[in-house]
Amino acid sequence: MANTTLGSTPKRRTDARTTRPDDRPSAPPLPTLRKPKPQVGRHVLLAVLALFTLFPVLLVVSTTLKTPEDVRVNPFGFFSTISLQNIVDAWTVGRFSDYLLNSILLTVPSTILVVAFSTMAGYTFARLPFRGRTAMFYLVVLGLLVPFFTYMIPLYFQLRSMGLLDTLLGAVLLLTSGGLSFGTFFMRAFFSDLPVELEQAARVDGASELQIFLRVMLPLARSGMGALTVFTFLGNWNNFLIPLLYLPGGDFRPLTSGLYMFTGGRSLDIGPLAAGTLITILPIIVLFIVLQRQVTQGFLSGAVKG
């Protein structure tokens, strides 16, 4: 037997194959973050597209603010002179003050009616179950597929027989009926995306269908109503055929028809014509700036399922 000394510790056996720290497998290197490359080409392309888009508007504004002599000598020069004479001529001689009032009287009531009826119809088709709901909805949407040119002549004789030809009421009714199909389709899609739990909770609390619509659903649909308001106002404001065909007397002629008549009668007065064009497009730009947030929210609410 081998002698052991008291208090000595036995030696541990070491394996010859023990790996050294330098022989251990190294961890894979971390990926280096690449710096984002500047999108110079994309920015240049967007700038060129924006320039092409804004060029007609800038040309109209520049021509409006020029003197009549400068318009004839240098029609494509930007802001070479500053004068309000073209605006004064278009407002007084061209009767664009009357045309602007007529456009407001035609567009504002028809837009209010389209938004109100489309909101109620969209809520009905989206939330209230009744027999024949799908068939009636497709019957309403069928109006989007029928071109206006197919029934504009029979409609003329029908309005004349009803005594509504060349009246504000007849034109407002036509503009309203023309926007109900798209408005109902748009608001039905918007109400269908709203959560059902809010409606069920209101019913549990004892709310009626009218109270649910006015106090629960209507506040949630403000963005959709704002977007529909912009679309409808834009379409009715720029409508050309309905005032031209069904307001032949000229007493209620809007800006679109007035601009057409002004072009035919005074084709050489480019300055007042540009001023009339600016008066026509300026309310649309102001309305879009005011309701820009509602339009954006309406697009997002329609694109993302709630």
ChimeraX attribute file (.defattr): number of C-alpha atoms within 10 A of each C-alpha:
attribute: neighborCount
match mode: 1-to-1
recipient: residues
	/A:1	3
	/A:2	4
	/A:3	5
	/A:4	9
	/A:5	8
	/A:6	6
	/A:7	6
	/A:8	7
	/A:9	8
	/A:10	8
	/A:11	6
	/A:12	6
	/A:13	6
	/A:14	7
	/A:15	7
	/A:16	6
	/A:17	6
	/A:18	8
	/A:19	9
	/A:20	7
	/A:21	7
	/A:22	7
	/A:23	8
	/A:24	8
	/A:25	7
	/A:26	7
	/A:27	6
	/A:28	6
	/A:29	6
	/A:30	6
	/A:31	6
	/A:32	6
	/A:33	6
	/A:34	6
	/A:35	6
	/A:36	6
	/A:37	6
	/A:38	8
	/A:39	8
	/A:40	9
	/A:41	9
	/A:42	10
	/A:43	11
	/A:44	11
	/A:45	11
	/A:46	12
	/A:47	12
	/A:48	12
	/A:49	12
	/A:50	11
	/A:51	12
	/A:52	11
	/A:53	11
	/A:54	11
	/A:55	12
	/A:56	11
	/A:57	15
	/A:58	14
	/A:59	16
	/A:60	20
	/A:61	18
	/A:62	22
	/A:63	31
	/A:64	28
	/A:65	24
	/A:66	25
	/A:67	17
	/A:68	20
	/A:69	11
	/A:70	18
	/A:71	21
	/A:72	14
	/A:73	9
	/A:74	12
	/A:75	17
	/A:76	14
	/A:77	14
	/A:78	15
	/A:79	16
	/A:80	15
	/A:81	15
	/A:82	13
	/A:83	14
	/A:84	13
	/A:85	17
	/A:86	23
	/A:87	23
	/A:88	14
	/A:89	18
	/A:90	24
	/A:91	19
	/A:92	11
	/A:93	11
	/A:94	21
	/A:95	16
	/A:96	27
	/A:97	16
	/A:98	17
	/A:99	25
	/A:100	21
	/A:101	15
	/A:102	17
	/A:103	22
	/A:104	17
	/A:105	16
	/A:106	25
	/A:107	24
	/A:108	16
	/A:109	16
	/A:110	26
	/A:111	25
	/A:112	15
	/A:113	18
	/A:114	25
	/A:115	25
	/A:116	17
	/A:117	15
	/A:118	24
	/A:119	26
	/A:120	16
	/A:121	20
	/A:122	23
	/A:123	22
	/A:124	19
	/A:125	21
	/A:126	21
	/A:127	16
	/A:128	10
	/A:129	10
	/A:130	9
	/A:131	7
	/A:132	8
	/A:133	14
	/A:134	13
	/A:135	10
	/A:136	12
	/A:137	19
	/A:138	12
	/A:139	12
	/A:140	16
	/A:141	17
	/A:142	12
	/A:143	16
	/A:144	15
	/A:145	8
	/A:146	10
	/A:147	9
	/A:148	14
	/A:149	8
	/A:150	9
	/A:151	10
	/A:152	15
	/A:153	11
	/A:154	10
	/A:155	15
	/A:156	15
	/A:157	13
	/A:158	13
	/A:159	17
	/A:160	14
	/A:161	10
	/A:162	9
	/A:163	11
	/A:164	17
	/A:165	21
	/A:166	21
	/A:167	17
	/A:168	19
	/A:169	15
	/A:170	20
	/A:171	23
	/A:172	22
	/A:173	16
	/A:174	17
	/A:175	25
	/A:176	23
	/A:177	14
	/A:178	19
	/A:179	24
	/A:180	25
	/A:181	22
	/A:182	20
	/A:183	25
	/A:184	27
	/A:185	21
	/A:186	20
	/A:187	27
	/A:188	22
	/A:189	19
	/A:190	26
	/A:191	24
	/A:192	17
	/A:193	16
	/A:194	19
	/A:195	12
	/A:196	12
	/A:197	9
	/A:198	13
	/A:199	17
	/A:200	13
	/A:201	12
	/A:202	16
	/A:203	14
	/A:204	10
	/A:205	8
	/A:206	11
	/A:207	16
	/A:208	12
	/A:209	14
	/A:210	10
	/A:211	14
	/A:212	18
	/A:213	20
	/A:214	12
	/A:215	13
	/A:216	15
	/A:217	18
	/A:218	18
	/A:219	11
	/A:220	15
	/A:221	20
	/A:222	15
	/A:223	23
	/A:224	26
	/A:225	24
	/A:226	21
	/A:227	23
	/A:228	26
	/A:229	24
	/A:230	19
	/A:231	18
	/A:232	26
	/A:233	24
	/A:234	19
	/A:235	16
	/A:236	22
	/A:237	24
	/A:238	18
	/A:239	18
	/A:240	16
	/A:241	14
	/A:242	19
	/A:243	26
	/A:244	18
	/A:245	16
	/A:246	22
	/A:247	21
	/A:248	15
	/A:249	12
	/A:250	13
	/A:251	13
	/A:252	22
	/A:253	25
	/A:254	29
	/A:255	30
	/A:256	22
	/A:257	24
	/A:258	23
	/A:259	22
	/A:260	14
	/A:261	14
	/A:262	20
	/A:263	16
	/A:264	10
	/A:265	10
	/A:266	12
	/A:267	12
	/A:268	11
	/A:269	17
	/A:270	19
	/A:271	28
	/A:272	28
	/A:273	25
	/A:274	23
	/A:275	26
	/A:276	30
	/A:277	20
	/A:278	17
	/A:279	19
	/A:280	21
	/A:281	15
	/A:282	10
	/A:283	15
	/A:284	16
	/A:285	11
	/A:286	11
	/A:287	14
	/A:288	18
	/A:289	11
	/A:290	12
	/A:291	15
	/A:292	16
	/A:293	14
	/A:294	21
	/A:295	23
	/A:296	15
	/A:297	16
	/A:298	22
	/A:299	15
	/A:300	13
	/A:301	19
	/A:302	19
	/A:303	12
	/A:304	8
	/A:305	11
	/A:306	11
